[in-house]
Amino acid sequence: MRKILLILLILPLAGCVSADIIADKSCKSYGAKLGTDIYIQCRMNAEQVRWQRLGVYAAMRRSY
């Protein structure tokens, strides 16, 4: 039972980490350098898109 609980607590964190890695690589692929205004704006945009997608997904689940 403890193992299942531990997995359920850790699993959501894996999604956050992978989303951060994807956003970081995406912004760097555009030529943005870590710590610059362009990089920060890129990461903010990526985070906003991620939250919008999560909101749409949640709304779709509620409609069923």
PQR file with spaces between the fields and no chain letter, atoms N, CA, C, O and H, PARSE charges and radii, in Angstrom:
ATOM       1  N    MET     1       0.817   -1.185    0.000 -0.4000 1.5000
ATOM       2  CA   MET     1       0.000    0.000    0.000 -0.0000 2.0000
ATOM       3  C    MET     1       0.868    1.258    0.000  0.5500 1.7000
ATOM       4  O    MET     1       0.540    2.229   -0.682 -0.5500 1.4000
ATOM       5  N    ARG     2       1.949    1.256    0.740 -0.4000 1.5000
ATOM       6  CA   ARG     2       2.840    2.416    0.787 -0.0000 2.0000
ATOM       7  C    ARG     2       3.474    2.683   -0.571  0.5500 1.7000
ATOM       8  O    ARG     2       3.644    3.835   -0.968 -0.5500 1.4000
ATOM       9  H    ARG     2       2.215    0.467    1.295  0.4000 1.0000
ATOM      10  N    LYS     3       3.822    1.617   -1.277 -0.4000 1.5000
ATOM      11  CA   LYS     3       4.443    1.776   -2.595 -0.0000 2.0000
ATOM      12  C    LYS     3       3.476    2.438   -3.567  0.5500 1.7000
ATOM      13  O    LYS     3       3.870    3.305   -4.347 -0.5500 1.4000
ATOM      14  H    LYS     3       3.684    0.681   -0.955  0.4000 1.0000
ATOM      15  N    ILE     4       2.215    2.032   -3.521 -0.4000 1.5000
ATOM      16  CA   ILE     4       1.221    2.618   -4.408 -0.0000 2.0000
ATOM      17  C    ILE     4       1.035    4.089   -4.084  0.5500 1.7000
ATOM      18  O    ILE     4       0.977    4.922   -4.988 -0.5500 1.4000
ATOM      19  H    ILE     4       1.895    1.328   -2.887  0.4000 1.0000
ATOM      20  N    LEU     5       0.943    4.412   -2.817 -0.4000 1.5000
ATOM      21  CA   LEU     5       0.788    5.801   -2.398 -0.0000 2.0000
ATOM      22  C    LEU     5       1.987    6.635   -2.835  0.5500 1.7000
ATOM      23  O    LEU     5       1.823    7.759   -3.309 -0.5500 1.4000
ATOM      24  H    LEU     5       0.990    3.735   -2.083  0.4000 1.0000
ATOM      25  N    LEU     6       3.176    6.096   -2.679 -0.4000 1.5000
ATOM      26  CA   LEU     6       4.384    6.803   -3.078 -0.0000 2.0000
ATOM      27  C    LEU     6       4.394    7.054   -4.585  0.5500 1.7000
ATOM      28  O    LEU     6       4.754    8.143   -5.031 -0.5500 1.4000
ATOM      29  H    LEU     6       3.310    5.183   -2.294  0.4000 1.0000
ATOM      30  N    ILE     7       4.011    6.073   -5.352 -0.4000 1.5000
ATOM      31  CA   ILE     7       3.954    6.224   -6.809 -0.0000 2.0000
ATOM      32  C    ILE     7       2.928    7.288   -7.194  0.5500 1.7000
ATOM      33  O    ILE     7       3.185    8.112   -8.072 -0.5500 1.4000
ATOM      34  H    ILE     7       3.719    5.187   -4.990  0.4000 1.0000
ATOM      35  N    LEU     8       1.775    7.269   -6.544 -0.4000 1.5000
ATOM      36  CA   LEU     8       0.744    8.260   -6.849 -0.0000 2.0000
ATOM      37  C    LEU     8       1.174    9.671   -6.487  0.5500 1.7000
ATOM      38  O    LEU     8       0.735   10.631   -7.119 -0.5500 1.4000
ATOM      39  H    LEU     8       1.567    6.600   -5.831  0.4000 1.0000
ATOM      40  N    LEU     9       2.021    9.810   -5.487 -0.4000 1.5000
ATOM      41  CA   LEU     9       2.512   11.131   -5.103 -0.0000 2.0000
ATOM      42  C    LEU     9       3.625   11.623   -6.025  0.5500 1.7000
ATOM      43  O    LEU     9       3.734   12.823   -6.277 -0.5500 1.4000
ATOM      44  H    LEU     9       2.378    9.029   -4.973  0.4000 1.0000
ATOM      45  N    ILE    10       4.439   10.719   -6.523 -0.4000 1.5000
ATOM      46  CA   ILE    10       5.582   11.095   -7.354 -0.0000 2.0000
ATOM      47  C    ILE    10       5.202   11.263   -8.823  0.5500 1.7000
ATOM      48  O    ILE    10       5.787   12.094   -9.517 -0.5500 1.4000
ATOM      49  H    ILE    10       4.350    9.744   -6.318  0.4000 1.0000
ATOM      50  N    LEU    11       4.246   10.497   -9.299 -0.4000 1.5000
ATOM      51  CA   LEU    11       3.895   10.496  -10.713 -0.0000 2.0000
ATOM      52  C    LEU    11       3.580   11.881  -11.279  0.5500 1.7000
ATOM      53  O    LEU    11       4.083   12.212  -12.353 -0.5500 1.4000
ATOM      54  H    LEU    11       3.771    9.822   -8.734  0.4000 1.0000
ATOM      55  N    PRO    12       2.771   12.706  -10.608 -0.5600 1.5000
ATOM      56  CA   PRO    12       2.504   14.034  -11.169  0.2800 2.0000
ATOM      57  C    PRO    12       3.758   14.900  -11.311  0.5500 1.7000
ATOM      58  O    PRO    12       3.822   15.746  -12.204 -0.5500 1.4000
ATOM      59  N    LEU    13       4.732   14.705  -10.463 -0.4000 1.5000
ATOM      60  CA   LEU    13       5.962   15.488  -10.549 -0.0000 2.0000
ATOM      61  C    LEU    13       6.743   15.160  -11.817  0.5500 1.7000
ATOM      62  O    LEU    13       7.437   16.023  -12.355 -0.5500 1.4000
ATOM      63  H    LEU    13       4.680   14.018   -9.739  0.4000 1.0000
ATOM      64  N    ALA    14       6.638   13.948  -12.291 -0.4000 1.5000
ATOM      65  CA   ALA    14       7.343   13.553  -13.513 -0.0000 2.0000
ATOM      66  C    ALA    14       6.855   14.368  -14.695  0.5500 1.7000
ATOM      67  O    ALA    14       7.648   14.746  -15.557 -0.5500 1.4000
ATOM      68  H    ALA    14       6.073   13.248  -11.854  0.4000 1.0000
ATOM      69  N    GLY    15       5.560   14.644  -14.747 -0.4000 1.5000
ATOM      70  CA   GLY    15       5.018   15.461  -15.828 -0.0000 2.0000
ATOM      71  C    GLY    15       5.533   16.882  -15.792  0.5500 1.7000
ATOM      72  O    GLY    15       5.798   17.475  -16.837 -0.5500 1.4000
ATOM      73  H    GLY    15       4.916   14.337  -14.046  0.4000 1.0000
ATOM      74  N    CYS    16       5.679   17.434  -14.599 -0.4000 1.5000
ATOM      75  CA   CYS    16       6.193   18.800  -14.464 -0.0000 2.0000
ATOM      76  C    CYS    16       7.635   18.879  -14.920  0.5500 1.7000
ATOM      77  O    CYS    16       8.020   19.808  -15.630 -0.5500 1.4000
ATOM      78  H    CYS    16       5.464   16.952  -13.750  0.4000 1.0000
ATOM      79  N    VAL    17       8.422   17.918  -14.517 -0.4000 1.5000
ATOM      80  CA   VAL    17       9.832   17.918  -14.892 -0.0000 2.0000
ATOM      81  C    VAL    17       9.988   17.796  -16.393  0.5500 1.7000
ATOM      82  O    VAL    17      10.780   18.524  -16.992 -0.5500 1.4000
ATOM      83  H    VAL    17       8.110   17.164  -13.940  0.4000 1.0000
ATOM      84  N    SER    18       9.248   16.891  -17.011 -0.4000 1.5000
ATOM      85  CA   SER    18       9.383   16.719  -18.452 -0.0000 2.0000
ATOM      86  C    SER    18       8.872   17.949  -19.194  0.5500 1.7000
ATOM      87  O    SER    18       9.433   18.309  -20.229 -0.5500 1.4000
ATOM      88  H    SER    18       8.605   16.300  -16.525  0.4000 1.0000
ATOM      89  N    ALA    19       7.829   18.601  -18.698 -0.4000 1.5000
ATOM      90  CA   ALA    19       7.324   19.819  -19.335 -0.0000 2.0000
ATOM      91  C    ALA    19       8.375   20.927  -19.256  0.5500 1.7000
ATOM      92  O    ALA    19       8.548   21.686  -20.210 -0.5500 1.4000
ATOM      93  H    ALA    19       7.373   18.308  -17.857  0.4000 1.0000
ATOM      94  N    ASP    20       9.074   21.024  -18.131 -0.4000 1.5000
ATOM      95  CA   ASP    20      10.128   22.022  -17.979 -0.0000 2.0000
ATOM      96  C    ASP    20      11.290   21.748  -18.930  0.5500 1.7000
ATOM      97  O    ASP    20      11.836   22.669  -19.536 -0.5500 1.4000
ATOM      98  H    ASP    20       8.934   20.408  -17.356  0.4000 1.0000
ATOM      99  N    ILE    21      11.654   20.498  -19.052 -0.4000 1.5000
ATOM     100  CA   ILE    21      12.758   20.135  -19.949 -0.0000 2.0000
ATOM     101  C    ILE    21      12.391   20.439  -21.394  0.5500 1.7000
ATOM     102  O    ILE    21      13.205   20.969  -22.150 -0.5500 1.4000
ATOM     103  H    ILE    21      11.210   19.750  -18.559  0.4000 1.0000
ATOM     104  N    ILE    22      11.164   20.101  -21.772 -0.4000 1.5000
ATOM     105  CA   ILE    22      10.714   20.370  -23.143 -0.0000 2.0000
ATOM     106  C    ILE    22      10.698   21.868  -23.412  0.5500 1.7000
ATOM     107  O    ILE    22      11.169   22.315  -24.458 -0.5500 1.4000
ATOM     108  H    ILE    22      10.503   19.671  -21.158  0.4000 1.0000
ATOM     109  N    ALA    23      10.161   22.646  -22.479 -0.4000 1.5000
ATOM     110  CA   ALA    23      10.109   24.100  -22.662 -0.0000 2.0000
ATOM     111  C    ALA    23      11.512   24.684  -22.744  0.5500 1.7000
ATOM     112  O    ALA    23      11.774   25.559  -23.570 -0.5500 1.4000
ATOM     113  H    ALA    23       9.779   22.284  -21.630  0.4000 1.0000
ATOM     114  N    ASP    24      12.418   24.205  -21.889 -0.4000 1.5000
ATOM     115  CA   ASP    24      13.794   24.687  -21.904 -0.0000 2.0000
ATOM     116  C    ASP    24      14.463   24.406  -23.247  0.5500 1.7000
ATOM     117  O    ASP    24      15.081   25.292  -23.838 -0.5500 1.4000
ATOM     118  H    ASP    24      12.205   23.494  -21.219  0.4000 1.0000
ATOM     119  N    LYS    25      14.337   23.180  -23.721 -0.4000 1.5000
ATOM     120  CA   LYS    25      14.964   22.819  -24.992 -0.0000 2.0000
ATOM     121  C    LYS    25      14.334   23.574  -26.152  0.5500 1.7000
ATOM     122  O    LYS    25      15.022   23.979  -27.089 -0.5500 1.4000
ATOM     123  H    LYS    25      13.835   22.460  -23.241  0.4000 1.0000
ATOM     124  N    SER    26      13.025   23.760  -26.081 -0.4000 1.5000
ATOM     125  CA   SER    26      12.335   24.491  -27.136 -0.0000 2.0000
ATOM     126  C    SER    26      12.823   25.935  -27.209  0.5500 1.7000
ATOM     127  O    SER    26      13.128   26.434  -28.292 -0.5500 1.4000
ATOM     128  H    SER    26      12.466   23.431  -25.319  0.4000 1.0000
ATOM     129  N    CYS    27      12.897   26.601  -26.070 -0.4000 1.5000
ATOM     130  CA   CYS    27      13.342   27.993  -26.046 -0.0000 2.0000
ATOM     131  C    CYS    27      14.796   28.122  -26.491  0.5500 1.7000
ATOM     132  O    CYS    27      15.151   29.050  -27.219 -0.5500 1.4000
ATOM     133  H    CYS    27      12.650   26.195  -25.191  0.4000 1.0000
ATOM     134  N    LYS    28      15.621   27.199  -26.054 -0.4000 1.5000
ATOM     135  CA   LYS    28      17.027   27.236  -26.475 -0.0000 2.0000
ATOM     136  C    LYS    28      17.180   26.951  -27.956  0.5500 1.7000
ATOM     137  O    LYS    28      18.104   27.459  -28.592 -0.5500 1.4000
ATOM     138  H    LYS    28      15.333   26.446  -25.463  0.4000 1.0000
ATOM     139  N    SER    29      16.275   26.132  -28.523 -0.4000 1.5000
ATOM     140  CA   SER    29      16.356   25.840  -29.954 -0.0000 2.0000
ATOM     141  C    SER    29      16.038   27.071  -30.799  0.5500 1.7000
ATOM     142  O    SER    29      16.454   27.159  -31.955 -0.5500 1.4000
ATOM     143  H    SER    29      15.525   25.719  -28.007  0.4000 1.0000
ATOM     144  N    TYR    30      15.297   28.028  -30.220 -0.4000 1.5000
ATOM     145  CA   TYR    30      15.012   29.284  -30.910 -0.0000 2.0000
ATOM     146  C    TYR    30      16.173   30.265  -30.796  0.5500 1.7000
ATOM     147  O    TYR    30      16.152   31.336  -31.402 -0.5500 1.4000
ATOM     148  H    TYR    30      14.959   27.957  -29.281  0.4000 1.0000
ATOM     149  N    GLY    31      17.173   29.897  -30.024 -0.4000 1.5000
ATOM     150  CA   GLY    31      18.346   30.744  -29.862 -0.0000 2.0000
ATOM     151  C    GLY    31      18.333   31.580  -28.593  0.5500 1.7000
ATOM     152  O    GLY    31      19.234   32.387  -28.368 -0.5500 1.4000
ATOM     153  H    GLY    31      17.190   29.027  -29.531  0.4000 1.0000
ATOM     154  N    ALA    32      17.310   31.389  -27.760 -0.4000 1.5000
ATOM     155  CA   ALA    32      17.238   32.143  -26.510 -0.0000 2.0000
ATOM     156  C    ALA    32      18.240   31.572  -25.512  0.5500 1.7000
ATOM     157  O    ALA    32      18.350   30.357  -25.348 -0.5500 1.4000
ATOM     158  H    ALA    32      16.578   30.733  -27.943  0.4000 1.0000
ATOM     159  N    LYS    33      18.957   32.456  -24.858 -0.4000 1.5000
ATOM     160  CA   LYS    33      19.953   32.029  -23.877 -0.0000 2.0000
ATOM     161  C    LYS    33      19.392   32.177  -22.468  0.5500 1.7000
ATOM     162  O    LYS    33      18.675   33.130  -22.163 -0.5500 1.4000
ATOM     163  H    LYS    33      18.867   33.444  -24.992  0.4000 1.0000
ATOM     164  N    LEU    34      19.733   31.218  -21.623 -0.4000 1.5000
ATOM     165  CA   LEU    34      19.264   31.165  -20.243 -0.0000 2.0000
ATOM     166  C    LEU    34      19.510   32.497  -19.534  0.5500 1.7000
ATOM     167  O    LEU    34      20.622   33.026  -19.553 -0.5500 1.4000
ATOM     168  H    LEU    34      20.315   30.444  -21.871  0.4000 1.0000
ATOM     169  N    GLY    35      18.463   33.027  -18.913 -0.4000 1.5000
ATOM     170  CA   GLY    35      18.583   34.257  -18.145 -0.0000 2.0000
ATOM     171  C    GLY    35      18.295   35.531  -18.923  0.5500 1.7000
ATOM     172  O    GLY    35      18.175   36.601  -18.327 -0.5500 1.4000
ATOM     173  H    GLY    35      17.561   32.598  -18.898  0.4000 1.0000
ATOM     174  N    THR    36      18.183   35.438  -20.249 -0.4000 1.5000
ATOM     175  CA   THR    36      17.887   36.637  -21.035 -0.0000 2.0000
ATOM     176  C    THR    36      16.387   36.902  -21.021  0.5500 1.7000
ATOM     177  O    THR    36      15.588   36.020  -20.709 -0.5500 1.4000
ATOM     178  H    THR    36      18.281   34.569  -20.734  0.4000 1.0000
ATOM     179  N    ASP    37      16.024   38.127  -21.362 -0.4000 1.5000
ATOM     180  CA   ASP    37      14.609   38.489  -21.401 -0.0000 2.0000
ATOM     181  C    ASP    37      13.842   37.629  -22.403  0.5500 1.7000
ATOM     182  O    ASP    37      12.704   37.237  -22.144 -0.5500 1.4000
ATOM     183  H    ASP    37      16.673   38.844  -21.616  0.4000 1.0000
ATOM     184  N    ILE    38      14.457   37.340  -23.531 -0.4000 1.5000
ATOM     185  CA   ILE    38      13.796   36.528  -24.555 -0.0000 2.0000
ATOM     186  C    ILE    38      13.537   35.116  -24.031  0.5500 1.7000
ATOM     187  O    ILE    38      12.470   34.550  -24.266 -0.5500 1.4000
ATOM     188  H    ILE    38      15.382   37.659  -23.741  0.4000 1.0000
ATOM     189  N    TYR    39      14.498   34.560  -23.332 -0.4000 1.5000
ATOM     190  CA   TYR    39      14.342   33.221  -22.762 -0.0000 2.0000
ATOM     191  C    TYR    39      13.213   33.212  -21.731  0.5500 1.7000
ATOM     192  O    TYR    39      12.377   32.309  -21.728 -0.5500 1.4000
ATOM     193  H    TYR    39      15.365   35.020  -23.141  0.4000 1.0000
ATOM     194  N    ILE    40      13.194   34.215  -20.861 -0.4000 1.5000
ATOM     195  CA   ILE    40      12.157   34.290  -19.832 -0.0000 2.0000
ATOM     196  C    ILE    40      10.781   34.426  -20.475  0.5500 1.7000
ATOM     197  O    ILE    40       9.827   33.778  -20.044 -0.5500 1.4000
ATOM     198  H    ILE    40      13.873   34.948  -20.863  0.4000 1.0000
ATOM     199  N    GLN    41      10.676   35.260  -21.496 -0.4000 1.5000
ATOM     200  CA   GLN    41       9.396   35.421  -22.196 -0.0000 2.0000
ATOM     201  C    GLN    41       8.971   34.118  -22.861  0.5500 1.7000
ATOM     202  O    GLN    41       7.795   33.756  -22.829 -0.5500 1.4000
ATOM     203  H    GLN    41      11.451   35.786  -21.846  0.4000 1.0000
ATOM     204  N    CYS    42       9.910   33.423  -23.455 -0.4000 1.5000
ATOM     205  CA   CYS    42       9.615   32.144  -24.092 -0.0000 2.0000
ATOM     206  C    CYS    42       9.089   31.139  -23.076  0.5500 1.7000
ATOM     207  O    CYS    42       8.106   30.445  -23.334 -0.5500 1.4000
ATOM     208  H    CYS    42      10.866   33.716  -23.482  0.4000 1.0000
ATOM     209  N    ARG    43       9.738   31.063  -21.931 -0.4000 1.5000
ATOM     210  CA   ARG    43       9.296   30.126  -20.889 -0.0000 2.0000
ATOM     211  C    ARG    43       7.922   30.516  -20.342  0.5500 1.7000
ATOM     212  O    ARG    43       7.103   29.644  -20.052 -0.5500 1.4000
ATOM     213  H    ARG    43      10.537   31.627  -21.721  0.4000 1.0000
ATOM     214  N    MET    44       7.668   31.799  -20.202 -0.4000 1.5000
ATOM     215  CA   MET    44       6.356   32.250  -19.739 -0.0000 2.0000
ATOM     216  C    MET    44       5.274   31.875  -20.745  0.5500 1.7000
ATOM     217  O    MET    44       4.189   31.438  -20.362 -0.5500 1.4000
ATOM     218  H    MET    44       8.334   32.507  -20.437  0.4000 1.0000
ATOM     219  N    ASN    45       5.567   32.044  -22.021 -0.4000 1.5000
ATOM     220  CA   ASN    45       4.606   31.674  -23.061 -0.0000 2.0000
ATOM     221  C    ASN    45       4.349   30.166  -23.048  0.5500 1.7000
ATOM     222  O    ASN    45       3.205   29.729  -23.173 -0.5500 1.4000
ATOM     223  H    ASN    45       6.449   32.399  -22.332  0.4000 1.0000
ATOM     224  N    ALA    46       5.400   29.380  -22.898 -0.4000 1.5000
ATOM     225  CA   ALA    46       5.261   27.929  -22.858 -0.0000 2.0000
ATOM     226  C    ALA    46       4.409   27.505  -21.660  0.5500 1.7000
ATOM     227  O    ALA    46       3.580   26.601  -21.772 -0.5500 1.4000
ATOM     228  H    ALA    46       6.329   29.735  -22.797  0.4000 1.0000
ATOM     229  N    GLU    47       4.614   28.150  -20.533 -0.4000 1.5000
ATOM     230  CA   GLU    47       3.841   27.826  -19.335 -0.0000 2.0000
ATOM     231  C    GLU    47       2.373   28.202  -19.518  0.5500 1.7000
ATOM     232  O    GLU    47       1.481   27.468  -19.092 -0.5500 1.4000
ATOM     233  H    GLU    47       5.287   28.883  -20.443  0.4000 1.0000
ATOM     234  N    GLN    48       2.130   29.336  -20.147 -0.4000 1.5000
ATOM     235  CA   GLN    48       0.756   29.769  -20.386 -0.0000 2.0000
ATOM     236  C    GLN    48       0.037   28.785  -21.319  0.5500 1.7000
ATOM     237  O    GLN    48      -1.119   28.438  -21.080 -0.5500 1.4000
ATOM     238  H    GLN    48       2.855   29.931  -20.493  0.4000 1.0000
ATOM     239  N    VAL    49       0.709   28.346  -22.362 -0.4000 1.5000
ATOM     240  CA   VAL    49       0.125   27.365  -23.283 -0.0000 2.0000
ATOM     241  C    VAL    49      -0.158   26.062  -22.549  0.5500 1.7000
ATOM     242  O    VAL    49      -1.203   25.444  -22.750 -0.5500 1.4000
ATOM     243  H    VAL    49       1.649   28.628  -22.555  0.4000 1.0000
ATOM     244  N    ARG    50       0.769   25.650  -21.703 -0.4000 1.5000
ATOM     245  CA   ARG    50       0.582   24.407  -20.942 -0.0000 2.0000
ATOM     246  C    ARG    50      -0.659   24.495  -20.055  0.5500 1.7000
ATOM     247  O    ARG    50      -1.456   23.558  -20.009 -0.5500 1.4000
ATOM     248  H    ARG    50       1.618   26.152  -21.539  0.4000 1.0000
ATOM     249  N    TRP    51      -0.825   25.608  -19.355 -0.4000 1.5000
ATOM     250  CA   TRP    51      -1.991   25.766  -18.488 -0.0000 2.0000
ATOM     251  C    TRP    51      -3.274   25.839  -19.296  0.5500 1.7000
ATOM     252  O    TRP    51      -4.307   25.328  -18.863 -0.5500 1.4000
ATOM     253  H    TRP    51      -0.177   26.370  -19.392  0.4000 1.0000
ATOM     254  N    GLN    52      -3.225   26.469  -20.470 -0.4000 1.5000
ATOM     255  CA   GLN    52      -4.412   26.515  -21.324 -0.0000 2.0000
ATOM     256  C    GLN    52      -4.798   25.113  -21.776  0.5500 1.7000
ATOM     257  O    GLN    52      -5.977   24.758  -21.777 -0.5500 1.4000
ATOM     258  H    GLN    52      -2.386   26.884  -20.822  0.4000 1.0000
ATOM     259  N    ARG    53      -3.810   24.321  -22.159 -0.4000 1.5000
ATOM     260  CA   ARG    53      -4.090   22.946  -22.579 -0.0000 2.0000
ATOM     261  C    ARG    53      -4.662   22.132  -21.430  0.5500 1.7000
ATOM     262  O    ARG    53      -5.594   21.354  -21.630 -0.5500 1.4000
ATOM     263  H    ARG    53      -2.852   24.609  -22.159  0.4000 1.0000
ATOM     264  N    LEU    54      -4.123   22.299  -20.239 -0.4000 1.5000
ATOM     265  CA   LEU    54      -4.655   21.576  -19.081 -0.0000 2.0000
ATOM     266  C    LEU    54      -6.098   21.989  -18.799  0.5500 1.7000
ATOM     267  O    LEU    54      -6.927   21.153  -18.440 -0.5500 1.4000
ATOM     268  H    LEU    54      -3.366   22.932  -20.077  0.4000 1.0000
ATOM     269  N    GLY    55      -6.395   23.274  -18.960 -0.4000 1.5000
ATOM     270  CA   GLY    55      -7.757   23.763  -18.747 -0.0000 2.0000
ATOM     271  C    GLY    55      -8.723   23.197  -19.767  0.5500 1.7000
ATOM     272  O    GLY    55      -9.845   22.826  -19.423 -0.5500 1.4000
ATOM     273  H    GLY    55      -5.721   23.954  -19.251  0.4000 1.0000
ATOM     274  N    VAL    56      -8.302   23.128  -21.009 -0.4000 1.5000
ATOM     275  CA   VAL    56      -9.144   22.562  -22.062 -0.0000 2.0000
ATOM     276  C    VAL    56      -9.378   21.082  -21.805  0.5500 1.7000
ATOM     277  O    VAL    56     -10.495   20.586  -21.955 -0.5500 1.4000
ATOM     278  H    VAL    56      -7.390   23.429  -21.289  0.4000 1.0000
ATOM     279  N    TYR    57      -8.323   20.384  -21.417 -0.4000 1.5000
ATOM     280  CA   TYR    57      -8.442   18.963  -21.121 -0.0000 2.0000
ATOM     281  C    TYR    57      -9.410   18.729  -19.968  0.5500 1.7000
ATOM     282  O    TYR    57     -10.245   17.826  -20.026 -0.5500 1.4000
ATOM     283  H    TYR    57      -7.417   20.787  -21.294  0.4000 1.0000
ATOM     284  N    ALA    58      -9.299   19.534  -18.932 -0.4000 1.5000
ATOM     285  CA   ALA    58     -10.189   19.384  -17.776 -0.0000 2.0000
ATOM     286  C    ALA    58     -11.632   19.687  -18.172  0.5500 1.7000
ATOM     287  O    ALA    58     -12.554   19.003  -17.727 -0.5500 1.4000
ATOM     288  H    ALA    58      -8.621   20.268  -18.884  0.4000 1.0000
ATOM     289  N    ALA    59     -11.830   20.696  -18.998 -0.4000 1.5000
ATOM     290  CA   ALA    59     -13.185   21.036  -19.452 -0.0000 2.0000
ATOM     291  C    ALA    59     -13.763   19.904  -20.298  0.5500 1.7000
ATOM     292  O    ALA    59     -14.949   19.592  -20.191 -0.5500 1.4000
ATOM     293  H    ALA    59     -11.081   21.251  -19.361  0.4000 1.0000
ATOM     294  N    MET    60     -12.947   19.303  -21.120 -0.4000 1.5000
ATOM     295  CA   MET    60     -13.422   18.187  -21.949 -0.0000 2.0000
ATOM     296  C    MET    60     -13.823   17.003  -21.078  0.5500 1.7000
ATOM     297  O    MET    60     -14.821   16.336  -21.354 -0.5500 1.4000
ATOM     298  H    MET    60     -11.984   19.557  -21.207  0.4000 1.0000
ATOM     299  N    ARG    61     -13.058   16.743  -20.039 -0.4000 1.5000
ATOM     300  CA   ARG    61     -13.389   15.622  -19.149 -0.0000 2.0000
ATOM     301  C    ARG    61     -14.685   15.871  -18.399  0.5500 1.7000
ATOM     302  O    ARG    61     -15.449   14.938  -18.150 -0.5500 1.4000
ATOM     303  H    ARG    61     -12.247   17.284  -19.815  0.4000 1.0000
ATOM     304  N    ARG    62     -14.938   17.121  -18.036 -0.4000 1.5000
ATOM     305  CA   ARG    62     -16.172   17.439  -17.311 -0.0000 2.0000
ATOM     306  C    ARG    62     -17.383   17.303  -18.205  0.5500 1.7000
ATOM     307  O    ARG    62     -18.471   16.997  -17.718 -0.5500 1.4000
ATOM     308  H    ARG    62     -14.318   17.879  -18.238  0.4000 1.0000
ATOM     309  N    SER    63     -17.224   17.523  -19.508 -0.4000 1.5000
ATOM     310  CA   SER    63     -18.372   17.513  -20.410 -0.0000 2.0000
ATOM     311  C    SER    63     -18.890   16.102  -20.681  0.5500 1.7000
ATOM     312  O    SER    63     -19.999   15.936  -21.189 -0.5500 1.4000
ATOM     313  H    SER    63     -16.340   17.771  -19.904  0.4000 1.0000
ATOM     314  N    TYR    64     -18.106   15.098  -20.350 -0.4000 1.5000
ATOM     315  CA   TYR    64     -18.565   13.721  -20.568 -0.0000 2.0000
ATOM     316  C    TYR    64     -19.302   13.263  -19.391  0.5500 1.7000
ATOM     317  O    TYR    64     -19.777   12.128  -19.364 -0.5500 1.4000
ATOM     318  H    TYR    64     -17.205   15.232  -19.937  0.4000 1.0000
